[in-house]
Amino acid sequence: MSDKPEGGSELTPRQAEALASLQQSAEAGDAEAQYRLGMLYGNGEGVPLDHRQAEHWFTQAARQGHEDALLNLAWLYATGTGVDMDEQRARELYLLAADKGSGKAAYVAATMYRFGQHGCERDMARALHYYQLAADRGVASAQFALGKLLMEGKHVARDDVLALVWLTLAQAAGNKRAEEYIPHLVQRMQPEQRQRARELLVRE
């Protein structure tokens, strides 16, 4: 392993020592160290850019259930970045991470089933399932998508109260698109519906 990063500047002795320690921990089986080493190779930080090495270390960490390693490994296969593109493998990894509780992966899984990506057949029931998982885990994009679907009554029964809850949570998490929909939704709601939404938000 070179002591020069991609940009060519040499590592300080302290950085070189930290890198050697990280490598040792990764080789000893530490999943977090394996993930971090994969990120260094994937970004060319402190080591030469090497997606094959990134894939190797992400794979080692993913085998131990490391969420971010699963996501990054899936992304490599989905995009063919430094590896042969393999949509089936990407799909399997995203679904594995989603089923292990990753909100980010659940949102990707919802998108896959909604739009038929990565070799998935369109399946709105599965998409809604994963949107719900992601929304429950605080993913703002999923909260917005779920709120918009509930507001429009597309693929799911219209529910203005729950729509307002999810759009409000998405807005609070920084989703700008939610801000555009909330005024239109509130305008058509009855006072008791708005009150019910407020009560549900208090429970969150």
C-alpha positions as CSV (number, residue, x, y, z in Angstrom):
1,M,0.0,0.0,0.0
2,S,1.3,3.4,-0.9
3,D,1.8,6.2,1.6
4,K,0.6,8.7,-1.0
5,P,-3.0,9.5,-1.6
6,E,-4.6,10.0,-5.0
7,G,-3.7,13.6,-5.1
8,G,0.0,12.8,-4.6
9,S,0.6,14.5,-1.2
10,E,2.4,12.3,1.3
11,L,0.7,11.2,4.5
12,T,2.0,12.6,7.8
13,P,3.5,10.0,10.1
14,R,0.3,10.1,12.2
15,Q,-1.9,9.5,9.2
16,A,0.3,6.7,8.0
17,E,0.1,5.1,11.5
18,A,-3.7,5.5,11.6
19,L,-4.0,3.9,8.2
20,A,-1.8,1.0,9.2
21,S,-3.9,0.5,12.4
22,L,-7.1,0.6,10.3
23,Q,-5.7,-2.0,7.9
24,Q,-4.8,-4.2,10.8
25,S,-8.2,-4.0,12.4
26,A,-9.9,-4.7,9.0
27,E,-7.7,-7.7,8.4
28,A,-8.6,-8.9,12.0
29,G,-12.3,-8.9,11.0
30,D,-13.6,-5.6,12.5
31,A,-16.6,-4.7,10.3
32,E,-16.4,-0.9,10.9
33,A,-12.7,-0.9,10.0
34,Q,-13.4,-2.9,6.9
35,Y,-16.1,-0.4,5.9
36,R,-13.9,2.6,6.5
37,L,-11.1,1.0,4.6
38,G,-13.5,0.4,1.7
39,M,-14.5,4.0,1.8
40,L,-10.8,5.1,1.6
41,Y,-10.2,3.0,-1.4
42,G,-13.5,4.0,-3.0
43,N,-12.7,7.7,-2.7
44,G,-8.9,7.5,-3.1
45,E,-8.3,9.1,0.3
46,G,-4.9,8.3,1.7
47,V,-4.6,5.3,-0.6
48,P,-4.7,5.0,-4.4
49,L,-8.3,4.9,-5.8
50,D,-9.1,1.2,-6.2
51,H,-12.7,0.1,-6.5
52,R,-11.7,-3.5,-6.5
53,Q,-10.2,-3.1,-3.0
54,A,-13.3,-1.1,-2.1
55,E,-15.5,-3.9,-3.2
56,H,-13.4,-6.4,-1.3
57,W,-13.6,-4.6,2.0
58,F,-17.3,-3.6,1.6
59,T,-18.0,-7.3,1.0
60,Q,-16.2,-8.3,4.1
61,A,-18.1,-5.8,6.2
62,A,-21.4,-6.6,4.5
63,R,-21.0,-10.3,5.4
64,Q,-21.2,-9.1,9.0
65,G,-24.4,-7.1,8.3
66,H,-22.8,-3.7,8.2
67,E,-25.6,-1.4,6.9
68,D,-23.5,1.2,5.1
69,A,-21.2,-1.4,3.6
70,L,-24.3,-3.2,2.2
71,L,-25.5,0.1,0.7
72,N,-22.1,1.0,-0.8
73,L,-21.6,-2.5,-2.2
74,A,-25.1,-2.4,-3.8
75,W,-24.3,1.0,-5.3
76,L,-21.1,-0.4,-6.9
77,Y,-23.0,-3.3,-8.5
78,A,-25.9,-1.0,-9.5
79,T,-23.7,1.5,-11.3
80,G,-20.9,-0.8,-12.5
81,T,-18.4,1.4,-10.7
82,G,-15.1,-0.4,-10.8
83,V,-16.9,-3.8,-11.0
84,D,-19.1,-5.6,-13.5
85,M,-22.6,-4.2,-13.4
86,D,-24.9,-6.7,-11.7
87,E,-28.4,-5.5,-11.1
88,Q,-29.5,-8.8,-9.6
89,R,-26.8,-8.6,-7.0
90,A,-27.5,-4.9,-6.3
91,R,-31.2,-5.7,-5.8
92,E,-30.4,-8.5,-3.4
93,L,-28.1,-6.3,-1.3
94,Y,-30.6,-3.4,-1.2
95,L,-33.3,-5.7,-0.1
96,L,-31.1,-7.4,2.5
97,A,-30.1,-4.0,3.9
98,A,-33.8,-2.9,3.9
99,D,-34.9,-6.1,5.7
100,K,-32.2,-5.5,8.3
101,G,-33.7,-2.2,9.1
102,S,-31.9,0.3,6.9
103,G,-34.2,3.2,6.1
104,K,-32.0,4.3,3.2
105,A,-32.1,0.9,1.6
106,A,-35.9,0.6,2.2
107,Y,-36.4,3.9,0.3
108,V,-34.3,2.5,-2.6
109,A,-36.3,-0.8,-2.5
110,A,-39.5,1.2,-2.6
111,T,-38.3,3.1,-5.7
112,M,-37.2,-0.2,-7.3
113,Y,-40.6,-1.7,-7.0
114,R,-42.5,1.5,-7.9
115,F,-40.6,2.1,-11.1
116,G,-39.4,-1.4,-12.0
117,Q,-35.7,-0.7,-11.5
118,H,-32.8,-3.1,-11.1
119,G,-34.7,-6.0,-12.7
120,C,-37.7,-5.7,-10.4
121,E,-41.2,-6.0,-11.8
122,R,-43.4,-3.1,-10.8
123,D,-45.2,-3.9,-7.6
124,M,-46.9,-1.0,-5.8
125,A,-47.9,-3.1,-2.8
126,R,-44.2,-3.9,-2.2
127,A,-43.3,-0.3,-2.9
128,L,-45.7,1.0,-0.3
129,H,-44.4,-1.5,2.2
130,Y,-40.9,-0.2,1.8
131,Y,-41.9,3.4,1.7
132,Q,-43.6,2.8,5.1
133,L,-40.5,1.2,6.5
134,A,-38.3,4.0,5.3
135,A,-40.7,6.7,6.5
136,D,-40.9,5.1,9.9
137,R,-37.1,5.3,10.1
138,G,-37.1,9.0,9.4
139,V,-36.2,9.1,5.7
140,A,-37.6,12.4,4.5
141,S,-37.9,11.4,0.9
142,A,-40.0,8.4,1.8
143,Q,-42.1,10.5,4.1
144,F,-42.8,12.9,1.3
145,A,-43.5,10.1,-1.2
146,L,-45.9,8.4,1.2
147,G,-47.6,11.7,2.1
148,K,-48.1,12.6,-1.6
149,L,-49.5,9.2,-2.4
150,L,-52.0,9.4,0.5
151,M,-52.9,13.0,-0.5
152,E,-53.6,12.1,-4.1
153,G,-55.2,8.7,-3.4
154,K,-52.9,7.0,-5.9
155,H,-52.3,3.3,-5.3
156,V,-53.6,3.7,-1.8
157,A,-56.9,5.0,-0.2
158,R,-56.8,8.8,0.2
159,D,-56.2,9.8,3.7
160,D,-55.7,13.5,4.3
161,V,-54.9,13.2,8.0
162,L,-52.0,10.7,7.4
163,A,-50.9,12.6,4.4
164,L,-50.5,15.8,6.4
165,V,-48.6,13.9,9.1
166,W,-46.1,12.5,6.7
167,L,-45.7,15.7,4.7
168,T,-45.2,17.7,7.9
169,L,-42.5,15.3,9.1
170,A,-40.9,15.4,5.7
171,Q,-40.9,19.2,5.8
172,A,-39.4,19.2,9.3
173,A,-36.6,17.0,8.0
174,G,-35.8,19.5,5.3
175,N,-37.8,18.2,2.3
176,K,-38.6,21.3,0.2
177,R,-41.2,19.6,-2.0
178,A,-43.4,18.9,1.0
179,E,-43.7,22.6,1.6
180,E,-45.4,23.0,-1.7
181,Y,-48.0,20.4,-1.0
182,I,-49.0,21.2,2.6
183,P,-50.9,24.4,1.9
184,H,-53.0,22.8,-0.8
185,L,-53.8,19.8,1.5
186,V,-54.6,21.9,4.6
187,Q,-56.9,24.1,2.5
188,R,-59.2,21.3,1.7
189,M,-59.2,19.6,5.1
190,Q,-61.9,20.0,7.8
191,P,-60.8,21.6,11.2
192,E,-61.3,18.3,12.9
193,Q,-59.0,16.6,10.4
194,R,-56.3,19.1,11.0
195,Q,-56.6,18.7,14.7
196,R,-56.3,14.9,14.4
197,A,-53.2,15.3,12.4
198,R,-51.7,17.6,15.1
199,E,-52.6,15.0,17.7
200,L,-50.8,12.3,15.7
201,L,-47.7,14.5,15.3
202,V,-47.5,15.1,19.0
203,R,-47.2,11.3,19.5
204,E,-44.3,11.1,17.1
